[in-house]
Amino acid sequence: MNGAESLVHTLLANGVNVCFTNPGTSEMHFVAALDHIAGMRSVLVLQEGVATGAADGYYRMARKPASTLLHLGPGLANGLSNLHNAKKAGSGVVNIIGEHASTHIELDAPLTSDIEGIARPVSHWVHTSQSASDVGADAAHAVQAAMVSPGQIVSLILPSDTAWNEGGKPAEAIDLPVPAPFDESLLDQATRALDGPETLLLLGGEALTESNLEIAGKIAAKTGCKLLSEWSNARLERGAGRVYIGRVPYPIDIALEVLKPFKRIVLVGARAPIGFFAYPGKPAILTREGVQILTLADAGANLTAALQALRDAAGATDTAPAHVVEAALPERPTGTIDLDTLAAVIARAIPEDGIVVDESVTTGRAFSPATKGAARHTWLNNCGGSIGYAMPAAIGAAIACPDRKVLCMSGDGSAMYTVQSLWTMAREKLDVTVLIFANRSYKILRGELTNVGVGNPGPRAIDMLSLDRPALDWVQMARSMGVTAQCVDTCEALEAALDEGLTGAGPNLIEITL
């Protein structure tokens, strides 16, 4: 057995059975091992950012890591953007990165690079295998590291001679880590802090599961505290019959107003609220001066245990939860599509148990209140802010949950970063409906010009933020990669297109002209 074969056997033994791959010469023995060892689903992508983004979406829905197969340092570098997003989301990803044979590195061939140096900024764990006999044990430890709560990015570098040499030794399933305990010494203080409408319970990460939101709703009903989540959430369970939780707003002025009333904030799985960027003359810390902020449990702690203990300490065990949403949909809109009617059409279209992957940075700010009474669904946000996340994450979510419909929403500028995702959706026949909000600009940056004090931008500044010379044709692009596509500009046409896409099978794309 060679090292590559021991790697595949070890990954399978430790529950890693999906590989998002864009291989090169140095990874051919791994490719050969995937070919003749049953059990690993290999998903080909055309750019490494699609592979890493898909692994992020997969982990969020499967709650276990997938692997990626990346070609040397440049291939890893192509995937860094979505590894950044995955790291911020707390996703576990096992990167397998090819390297030159040890005897070849000293020759400084064209693709030679500092792979460990490239990997470290976006990885929690980086390791290079030294021999074929080490690969199996290294892979087992990589999976173990990826499963450290809430999830970690690991990068295992595999020199090609460790892959092709014989002497590979598969490792058996390794014990997986458990979440760290929350700080029980702060429980009484946290319970006393949550007293009335001037207090906030701010949630993130695993605190946003359906069952944990129900616990939070009980705490809110008993104590009178308010509930909010972070602006970007890796996974949020929403819809009719569930406890609704609003998000800290993205626009800094609105966020300051929303958070202004709170004198005390208890954090469970969330960070204290800060602005996405710094702006001239505006604060970066979004809470009022003198606010008391208490971290009961950070993102890596046992958030379920923390919320259960807080519920019991507050005497809310038998309390009915507050903020449970009844089924309610907006009125059916007609005519030209604007941001409000768009939100209404989407709310009416979300399928029961659907997965919504959201990268609608400006267009989607009205979606949360409009969709809160929609059919039960899961909502995934871009947690790292690096655009080009949504379509790759939708691939991973669809592969993790093949029995669920995936609705992927992206602006046209963001989607162009990983447009190759459409080809993989077609190749794998994934049940994904992609909405492209075609405002033909980097519209969020138009607003950011104002936020940073550029009150009257000239034509050259505006031109640098426009995507209309020439205009992108998403229908042609999607069809060229095997995805059914159409363009709509009215509410009636969008409703019909969504119904067709979400009741059919396979991928489809709807370009929405705004």
Summary of the structure (lengths in Angstrom):
residues: 514
radius of gyration: 23.6
end to end distance: 57.1
largest distance: 69.5
contacts: 1934
relative contact order: 0.12
helix: 42%
strand: 20%
